């Protein structure tokens, strides 16, 4: 059974950097056919896909967030991370790190809430 646990500070400040870590258990993040995503949902809005990482550490991003987003992984710890720079109050959201396999999301963690102070 795959489990995903998001961690990171719940409060950020405008213009600073947001950092989240997703710890994966039950499968190696290097396993083929798995993509690891960051998705967020702001209050009253739909899900927004931010980006992902997959085989050999290849990353890809939502074009609207690309200039501010960086995703990486630590295969030794079975973790992948999100960094979002230059935060604004619009970045306040619930952040998730689901697993995608064969173009379908298979597992979700509970996610963590981030608030951004102005």
C-alpha positions as CSV (number, residue, x, y, z in Angstrom):
1,X,0.0,0.0,0.0
2,X,1.4,3.4,-1.0
3,X,1.3,6.1,1.5
4,X,2.2,9.8,1.0
5,X,2.9,12.2,3.8
6,X,3.3,15.9,3.1
7,X,5.2,18.1,5.6
8,X,6.4,21.6,5.8
9,X,5.6,24.9,7.6
10,X,1.9,25.8,7.6
11,X,2.6,29.6,7.6
12,X,4.5,31.5,5.0
13,X,5.2,35.2,4.3
14,X,4.7,37.2,1.2
15,X,7.7,37.2,-1.1
16,X,9.4,34.3,0.8
17,X,9.8,30.7,-0.3
18,X,7.4,27.8,0.3
19,X,9.0,24.4,0.9
20,X,7.1,21.1,1.1
21,X,8.4,17.6,1.4
22,X,6.5,14.4,0.5
23,X,7.7,11.2,2.1
24,X,6.6,8.1,0.2
25,X,6.3,4.6,1.7
26,X,5.2,1.4,0.1
27,X,7.0,1.9,-3.2
28,X,10.3,3.3,-4.3
29,X,9.9,6.7,-6.0
30,X,12.3,5.5,-8.6
31,X,9.9,2.8,-9.8
32,X,9.0,3.1,-13.4
33,X,5.5,4.1,-14.5
34,X,5.1,6.4,-11.5
35,X,4.9,10.1,-11.6
36,X,4.9,12.2,-8.5
37,X,2.9,15.3,-8.5
38,X,2.3,18.4,-6.5
39,X,-1.3,19.6,-6.6
40,X,-2.9,22.4,-4.6
41,X,-6.4,23.6,-4.0
42,X,-7.1,27.2,-2.8
43,X,-10.2,28.0,-0.9
44,X,-13.2,27.9,-3.1
45,X,-11.2,26.9,-6.2
46,X,-10.5,23.7,-8.1
47,X,-7.4,21.5,-8.0
48,X,-4.4,23.1,-9.6
49,X,-1.6,20.8,-10.9
50,X,1.7,22.4,-10.2
51,X,4.2,20.0,-11.6
52,X,5.8,16.5,-11.3
53,X,8.9,14.4,-11.2
54,X,9.5,10.9,-12.7
55,X,12.0,8.6,-14.1
56,X,15.6,9.6,-13.6
57,X,14.4,12.8,-11.9
58,X,12.9,14.4,-14.9
59,X,10.7,17.3,-13.9
60,X,7.9,19.1,-15.7
61,X,5.7,22.1,-14.6
62,X,2.5,24.0,-15.0
63,X,3.6,26.8,-17.4
64,X,1.8,29.4,-15.2
65,X,3.9,28.5,-12.2
66,X,7.1,27.4,-14.0
67,X,9.1,30.5,-13.2
68,X,8.5,30.1,-9.4
69,X,8.5,26.3,-9.0
70,X,11.1,23.8,-8.4
71,X,10.6,20.0,-7.8
72,X,13.3,17.6,-6.8
73,X,13.8,14.3,-5.1
74,X,16.0,12.5,-2.7
75,X,15.8,8.8,-3.7
76,X,17.8,7.7,-0.6
77,X,15.1,9.1,1.6
78,X,12.3,8.2,-0.8
79,X,11.1,11.8,-0.7
80,X,10.4,14.5,-3.2
81,X,10.1,18.2,-2.6
82,X,8.5,21.4,-3.8
83,X,9.8,24.9,-3.6
84,X,7.7,27.8,-4.6
85,X,9.4,31.2,-4.5
86,X,8.0,34.7,-4.2
87,X,4.9,33.7,-2.4
88,X,1.7,35.8,-2.4
89,X,-1.5,35.4,-0.5
90,X,-2.9,33.7,-3.6
91,X,-0.6,30.8,-2.9
92,X,-2.5,29.9,0.2
93,X,-3.9,26.5,-0.4
94,X,-4.1,22.9,0.6
95,X,-1.0,21.2,-0.9
96,X,-1.0,17.6,-1.9
97,X,1.6,15.2,-3.4
98,X,-0.2,12.4,-5.1
99,X,1.1,9.5,-7.1
100,X,0.2,9.1,-10.7
101,X,0.5,5.9,-12.7
102,X,-0.5,5.4,-16.3
103,X,-2.1,8.8,-16.4
104,X,-4.3,8.4,-13.4
105,X,-3.8,9.5,-9.8
106,X,-3.7,6.4,-7.7
107,X,-2.9,7.6,-4.3
108,X,-3.4,10.8,-2.3
109,X,-2.0,11.9,1.0
110,X,-4.0,14.0,3.4
111,X,-2.1,17.1,2.3
112,X,-1.2,20.1,4.4
113,X,-2.6,23.6,4.6
114,X,-0.5,26.6,3.9
115,X,-1.4,30.2,4.9
116,X,0.5,33.2,3.5
117,X,0.6,36.3,5.5
118,X,0.9,39.6,3.7
